[in-house]
Amino acid sequence: MMTPDNPFPLSGYHGPEYFCDRKQETDAIIRNITNGVNTTLLSLRRMGKTGLLFHVMETLVRQKKAQCIYLDAYTTQDLRAFTNALASAALKTFPEKKPFGKILLEWIKAMRPVISFDPVTGSPEIELDFKQPEQFEHTLSGLFAMLEKQDKRVVVIIDEFQQISNFPEKNMEARLRSLIQHLKQTRFIFCGSDQHLLSDMFNNVKRPFFASTQTIRLNPIPDPIYAAFIESKFQKAKRKIDSGAIDFILKFSRTHTFYTQSLCNRLYADGIKHIKQETVAITALRLLSEQEPVFFQYRSLLTMQQWNLLRAIAIEDTVQKPHSKHFIMKHQLESASNVQRSLDALIKKEMVYKEQTEDGVFYRVYDCFLSRWLSKMR
């Protein structure tokens, strides 16, 4: 694994040294796997979900507790694409040079697939071409049966799992549930960024996957832990960062992993030896300025009512009662019914998210940097 030049990488997993905390979540997922429990991982986008999944995979393999198959279902549009992607992911985990990999490849070859290789990673890519969906379902059943015969536990991680609800095949959730519910050696982690849809898939009594997993929700990393991580990385590079500067970073980014990493990445890249609070403030404003073309593009995609509501929520940072007379009058919005229509549209477009907490429901602009930029607009 290549060591990154910047200790605050914005994509990919670069090993435990560049991964901040998540010990509680990692332990909970591994405990589920060890005890035969499947897991649903819920997370906002850019909260570090994929990084956590790869950290769990690295930990399981290093501790020799399991082999892990990772599948990103986001780009799969139907059962055919899903089956091909899972078969390709399995061959990546079990390459031909391994005994089981050879058996797996021979089994797949018997179905006369088109096998190509990714030009970047060199990983095999499988393309099966059956005429009937039932043939792909049978292939999935056979693949899971083969994994069950392994002498070591196998963990199948399906990222953006909610995508299967968009497949054209009927009863896709029920069909997949029937394939995996009796597996004993193979454990599953289902995850995705559409919290509402994924949560409904596993918590709605009317849906096939109801009560079939334990749900883990990925929240922001606690401020003291992230602060210590940030300070240690700058110290290792023989740079000083004031505590006030770190506090500003965490508050400005809401300790939302991607935005925290983005600001730290830029501060590190600038090469400043002593980072003060005013340094961070200037850098943060520069980051917002660089993204203005994207932010203005958002404006062209929204109605004036939606844009005004979006800005009002950004100014407040969090809003619990967007329909209240006080909120509507303060931000010169229209009627409560118009606010509701605009709010529904913004949530559907994933511009605003709705969060249920112990203190009630609140609404927030999804993109932290967009929110900060909107709140500073005049």
C-alpha positions as CSV (number, residue, x, y, z in Angstrom):
1,M,0.0,0.0,0.0
2,M,1.5,3.3,-1.1
3,T,2.1,5.9,1.6
4,P,0.3,9.2,0.8
5,D,2.3,12.4,0.6
6,N,-0.4,14.2,2.5
7,P,-1.5,12.5,5.8
8,F,-5.1,13.7,5.2
9,P,-6.1,11.8,2.1
10,L,-9.5,12.6,0.5
11,S,-10.2,9.2,-1.1
12,G,-9.3,5.6,-0.7
13,Y,-8.1,3.7,2.3
14,H,-4.4,4.0,3.1
15,G,-4.0,1.9,6.2
16,P,-4.6,2.2,9.9
17,E,-2.0,5.0,10.3
18,Y,-4.1,7.4,8.2
19,F,-7.5,6.2,9.5
20,C,-8.9,8.2,12.4
21,D,-10.6,6.2,15.2
22,R,-13.8,4.3,14.5
23,K,-12.7,1.7,17.0
24,Q,-16.2,1.3,18.5
25,E,-17.8,0.8,15.0
26,T,-15.0,-1.5,13.9
27,D,-15.3,-3.7,17.0
28,A,-19.1,-3.8,16.7
29,I,-19.0,-5.0,13.1
30,I,-16.3,-7.6,13.8
31,R,-18.3,-8.8,16.8
32,N,-21.4,-9.2,14.7
33,I,-19.4,-11.2,12.1
34,T,-17.8,-13.4,14.8
35,N,-21.2,-14.1,16.3
36,G,-23.1,-14.8,13.1
37,V,-25.0,-11.5,12.8
38,N,-25.3,-9.6,9.6
39,T,-24.9,-5.8,9.7
40,T,-26.5,-2.8,8.2
41,L,-24.3,0.3,8.2
42,L,-26.1,3.6,7.8
43,S,-24.2,6.8,7.1
44,L,-24.5,10.2,5.5
45,R,-22.5,10.6,2.4
46,R,-18.8,11.5,2.9
47,M,-18.9,10.5,6.5
48,G,-16.1,7.9,5.9
49,K,-18.3,4.8,5.4
50,T,-16.2,3.3,2.7
51,G,-13.0,4.0,4.6
52,L,-14.5,2.2,7.6
53,L,-15.5,-0.8,5.4
54,F,-12.0,-1.2,4.1
55,H,-10.5,-0.7,7.6
56,V,-12.8,-3.6,8.8
57,M,-11.6,-5.7,5.8
58,E,-8.0,-5.0,6.5
59,T,-8.4,-5.8,10.2
60,L,-10.2,-9.1,9.5
61,V,-7.6,-10.2,7.0
62,R,-4.7,-9.2,9.2
63,Q,-6.2,-11.1,12.1
64,K,-6.9,-14.0,9.8
65,K,-10.6,-14.0,10.9
66,A,-12.2,-13.9,7.4
67,Q,-11.9,-13.4,3.7
68,C,-13.7,-10.3,2.4
69,I,-15.6,-9.6,-0.8
70,Y,-16.4,-6.0,-1.5
71,L,-19.1,-5.0,-4.0
72,D,-20.2,-1.5,-4.8
73,A,-23.7,-1.9,-6.2
74,Y,-24.1,1.8,-7.1
75,T,-23.5,1.2,-10.8
76,T,-25.5,-2.0,-11.2
77,Q,-28.8,-1.5,-12.9
78,D,-30.3,-5.0,-12.8
79,L,-29.8,-8.6,-11.6
80,R,-27.5,-9.4,-14.5
81,A,-25.1,-6.5,-13.7
82,F,-25.3,-7.3,-9.9
83,T,-24.4,-11.0,-10.5
84,N,-21.5,-10.1,-12.9
85,A,-20.1,-7.6,-10.4
86,L,-20.3,-10.0,-7.5
87,A,-18.6,-12.8,-9.5
88,S,-15.9,-10.3,-10.4
89,A,-15.5,-9.2,-6.8
90,A,-15.2,-12.8,-5.7
91,L,-12.4,-13.6,-8.2
92,K,-10.6,-10.5,-6.9
93,T,-10.7,-11.9,-3.4
94,F,-9.8,-15.4,-4.5
95,P,-7.4,-15.1,-7.4
96,E,-6.6,-18.1,-9.6
97,K,-3.2,-18.7,-7.9
98,K,-5.1,-19.7,-4.7
99,P,-6.6,-23.2,-4.5
100,F,-10.2,-22.0,-4.0
101,G,-9.7,-19.3,-6.6
102,K,-8.8,-21.9,-9.2
103,I,-11.9,-23.9,-8.4
104,L,-14.0,-20.7,-8.5
105,L,-12.7,-19.7,-11.9
106,E,-13.3,-23.1,-13.3
107,W,-16.9,-23.0,-12.1
108,I,-17.4,-19.6,-13.6
109,K,-15.8,-20.7,-16.9
110,A,-18.3,-23.5,-17.2
111,M,-20.9,-20.9,-17.8
112,R,-18.9,-19.5,-20.7
113,P,-18.5,-15.9,-19.6
114,V,-16.6,-13.2,-21.3
115,I,-13.6,-12.5,-19.0
116,S,-11.7,-9.2,-19.4
117,F,-9.2,-7.5,-17.1
118,D,-9.4,-4.0,-15.6
119,P,-6.7,-2.0,-17.4
120,V,-5.8,-0.1,-14.1
121,T,-6.0,-2.8,-11.4
122,G,-5.6,-5.9,-13.5
123,S,-8.5,-7.5,-11.7
124,P,-10.8,-9.9,-13.7
125,E,-14.2,-8.7,-14.8
126,I,-16.9,-11.3,-15.5
127,E,-19.7,-10.9,-18.1
128,L,-22.3,-13.6,-18.1
129,D,-24.9,-13.5,-20.8
130,F,-27.9,-15.5,-19.8
131,K,-31.4,-15.0,-21.4
132,Q,-33.5,-15.4,-18.3
133,P,-33.2,-13.6,-14.9
134,E,-33.7,-17.0,-13.2
135,Q,-30.3,-18.1,-14.6
136,F,-28.6,-15.2,-12.9
137,E,-30.4,-16.0,-9.6
138,H,-29.3,-19.6,-9.9
139,T,-25.7,-18.4,-10.5
140,L,-25.9,-16.3,-7.3
141,S,-27.2,-19.3,-5.4
142,G,-24.3,-21.4,-6.7
143,L,-21.8,-18.8,-5.8
144,F,-23.0,-18.5,-2.2
145,A,-23.0,-22.3,-1.9
146,M,-19.4,-22.4,-3.0
147,L,-18.4,-19.7,-0.5
148,E,-20.1,-21.8,2.2
149,K,-17.7,-24.6,1.5
150,Q,-14.7,-22.5,2.4
151,D,-12.8,-23.5,5.6
152,K,-12.6,-19.8,6.6
153,R,-15.5,-17.4,7.2
154,V,-16.3,-15.2,4.2
155,V,-17.7,-11.6,4.6
156,V,-19.6,-10.1,1.7
157,I,-19.8,-6.3,1.8
158,I,-22.4,-4.8,-0.4
159,D,-22.1,-1.0,-0.6
160,E,-25.0,1.1,-1.8
161,F,-27.2,-1.9,-1.3
162,Q,-30.4,0.2,-1.6
163,Q,-29.7,0.2,-5.4
164,I,-31.3,-3.2,-5.7
165,S,-34.7,-1.6,-5.0
166,N,-34.4,0.0,-8.4
167,F,-33.8,-3.2,-10.3
168,P,-36.4,-4.0,-12.9
169,E,-36.8,-7.6,-11.7
170,K,-39.8,-8.2,-9.5
171,N,-39.4,-9.0,-5.8
172,M,-35.6,-8.5,-5.9
173,E,-35.3,-8.0,-2.2
174,A,-37.3,-11.2,-1.4
175,R,-35.3,-13.2,-4.0
176,L,-32.0,-12.1,-2.5
177,R,-33.1,-12.6,1.1
178,S,-34.2,-16.2,0.2
179,L,-30.7,-16.9,-1.1
180,I,-28.8,-15.7,1.9
181,Q,-31.0,-16.3,4.9
182,H,-29.8,-19.9,5.5
183,L,-26.1,-19.3,5.0
184,K,-24.0,-20.3,8.0
185,Q,-20.4,-19.4,7.1
186,T,-21.0,-16.3,5.0
187,R,-21.8,-13.1,6.7
188,F,-23.0,-9.8,5.1
189,I,-22.6,-6.1,5.6
190,F,-25.2,-4.0,3.9
191,C,-24.5,-0.3,3.7
192,G,-25.4,2.8,1.7
193,S,-25.7,6.6,1.8
194,D,-29.4,6.8,1.2
195,Q,-30.2,6.5,4.9
196,H,-34.0,6.8,4.5
197,L,-34.3,4.1,1.8
198,L,-31.8,1.7,3.4
199,S,-33.4,2.1,6.8
200,D,-36.8,1.4,5.4
201,M,-35.5,-1.8,3.7
202,F,-34.4,-3.3,7.0
203,N,-36.8,-1.7,9.5
204,N,-40.1,-1.8,7.7
205,V,-42.1,-4.9,8.8
206,K,-43.6,-5.2,5.3
207,R,-40.2,-5.6,3.5
208,P,-38.2,-8.9,3.2
209,F,-35.1,-7.8,5.0
210,F,-37.0,-6.7,8.1
211,A,-35.2,-7.4,11.4
212,S,-32.6,-9.5,9.5
213,T,-29.5,-7.5,10.6
214,Q,-28.2,-5.3,13.4
215,T,-28.1,-1.6,12.4
216,I,-25.0,0.5,13.1
217,R,-25.2,4.2,12.4
218,L,-22.1,6.1,11.5
219,N,-21.9,9.4,13.4
220,P,-19.2,12.1,13.4
221,I,-16.0,11.2,15.1
222,P,-15.9,12.8,18.6
223,D,-14.1,16.1,18.6
224,P,-11.4,15.3,21.1
225,I,-10.4,12.2,19.2
226,Y,-10.3,13.9,15.8
227,A,-8.5,16.9,17.4
228,A,-5.7,14.6,18.7
229,F,-5.5,12.9,15.3
230,I,-5.1,16.2,13.5
231,E,-2.5,17.5,15.9
232,S,-0.4,14.3,15.7
233,K,-0.2,14.4,11.9
234,F,1.1,18.0,11.9
235,Q,3.5,17.3,14.8
236,K,4.9,14.3,12.9
237,A,5.7,16.7,10.0
238,K,7.3,19.1,12.6
239,R,4.6,21.7,12.2
240,K,2.6,23.4,15.0
241,I,-1.1,23.9,14.9
242,D,-2.8,25.9,17.7
243,S,-5.7,24.3,19.6
244,G,-7.9,27.3,18.5
245,A,-7.1,26.4,14.9
246,I,-8.2,22.8,15.4
247,D,-11.4,23.9,17.1
248,F,-12.1,26.1,14.1
249,I,-11.6,23.2,11.7
250,L,-13.9,20.9,13.5
251,K,-16.7,23.5,14.0
252,F,-16.4,24.8,10.4
253,S,-16.6,21.2,9.0
254,R,-19.1,19.9,11.6
255,T,-16.5,17.1,12.1
256,H,-18.0,15.6,9.0
257,T,-15.1,13.4,7.8
258,F,-14.8,14.5,4.2
259,Y,-15.0,18.2,4.9
260,T,-12.6,17.9,7.9
261,Q,-10.1,16.0,5.8
262,S,-10.5,18.6,2.9
263,L,-9.6,21.5,5.1
264,C,-6.7,19.7,6.8
265,N,-5.4,18.5,3.5
266,R,-5.3,22.0,2.2
267,L,-3.6,23.4,5.3
268,Y,-1.0,20.6,5.1
269,A,-0.4,21.2,1.4
270,D,0.2,24.9,2.0
271,G,3.3,24.0,4.0
272,I,2.7,26.6,6.8
273,K,4.9,25.8,9.8
274,H,2.7,27.4,12.4
275,I,-1.0,27.2,11.8
276,K,-3.2,29.7,13.7
277,Q,-6.9,30.2,13.8
278,E,-6.8,33.1,11.4
279,T,-4.8,30.9,9.0
280,V,-7.6,28.3,9.0
281,A,-10.3,30.9,8.5
282,I,-8.5,32.3,5.4
283,T,-7.9,28.8,4.0
284,A,-11.6,27.9,4.6
285,L,-12.8,31.0,2.7
286,R,-10.4,30.2,-0.2
287,L,-11.9,26.6,-0.4
288,L,-15.4,28.0,-0.6
289,S,-14.4,30.6,-3.2
290,E,-12.9,27.8,-5.4
291,Q,-16.2,26.0,-5.3
292,E,-18.4,28.9,-6.2
293,P,-19.0,27.8,-9.8
294,V,-20.4,24.5,-8.5
295,F,-22.5,26.3,-5.9
296,F,-24.0,28.7,-8.5
297,Q,-24.8,25.7,-10.7
298,Y,-26.9,24.3,-7.8
299,R,-28.8,27.5,-7.9
300,S,-29.8,27.1,-11.5
301,L,-31.2,23.6,-10.7
302,L,-33.6,25.0,-8.0
303,T,-36.6,27.2,-7.9
304,M,-36.3,30.5,-6.2
305,Q,-38.5,29.2,-3.3
306,Q,-36.2,26.2,-2.9
307,W,-33.1,28.3,-3.0
308,N,-34.4,30.7,-0.5
309,L,-35.3,27.9,1.9
310,L,-31.9,26.2,1.4
311,R,-30.1,29.5,2.3
312,A,-32.4,30.0,5.3
313,I,-31.5,26.5,6.7
314,A,-27.8,27.2,6.0
315,I,-27.9,30.5,8.0
316,E,-29.5,28.7,10.9
317,D,-27.1,25.7,10.5
318,T,-29.8,23.4,12.0
319,V,-33.6,23.9,11.9
320,Q,-36.1,22.0,13.9
321,K,-39.3,23.8,12.9
322,P,-39.1,25.0,9.3
323,H,-42.9,25.5,9.2
324,S,-43.0,27.8,12.2
325,K,-44.2,31.4,11.8
326,H,-41.0,32.7,13.4
327,F,-38.7,30.9,10.9
328,I,-40.8,31.9,7.9
329,M,-41.0,35.5,8.8
330,K,-37.4,35.8,9.8
331,H,-36.2,34.6,6.4
332,Q,-39.0,36.2,4.4
333,L,-40.2,32.8,3.1
334,E,-43.7,32.2,1.7
335,S,-46.5,30.1,3.3
336,A,-45.9,27.0,5.4
337,S,-47.4,24.9,2.6
338,N,-44.8,26.3,0.1
339,V,-42.0,25.7,2.6
340,Q,-43.2,22.0,2.9
341,R,-43.2,21.6,-0.9
342,S,-39.7,23.1,-1.2
343,L,-38.4,21.1,1.7
344,D,-39.7,17.8,0.2
345,A,-37.9,18.7,-3.1
346,L,-34.7,19.6,-1.4
347,I,-34.7,16.3,0.6
348,K,-35.4,14.4,-2.6
349,K,-32.5,16.1,-4.4
350,E,-30.3,15.4,-1.4
351,M,-29.6,19.0,-0.8
352,V,-31.1,18.8,2.7
353,Y,-31.2,15.9,5.0
354,K,-33.6,15.1,7.9
355,E,-32.1,13.6,11.1
356,Q,-34.0,12.1,14.0
357,T,-32.2,12.7,17.3
358,E,-33.0,12.4,21.0
359,D,-33.9,16.1,20.9
360,G,-36.3,15.7,18.0
361,V,-36.1,16.1,14.2
362,F,-33.8,18.6,12.6
363,Y,-32.9,19.6,9.1
364,R,-29.5,20.6,7.7
365,V,-27.9,21.4,4.3
366,Y,-26.2,18.2,3.2
367,D,-23.0,19.7,1.7
368,C,-21.2,21.4,4.6
369,F,-19.1,23.7,2.4
370,L,-22.3,24.8,0.5
371,S,-23.9,25.5,3.8
372,R,-21.0,27.7,4.9
373,W,-21.0,29.5,1.6
374,L,-24.7,30.1,1.6
375,S,-24.6,31.5,5.2
376,K,-22.0,34.1,4.1
377,M,-23.8,35.2,1.0
378,R,-25.2,38.8,0.9
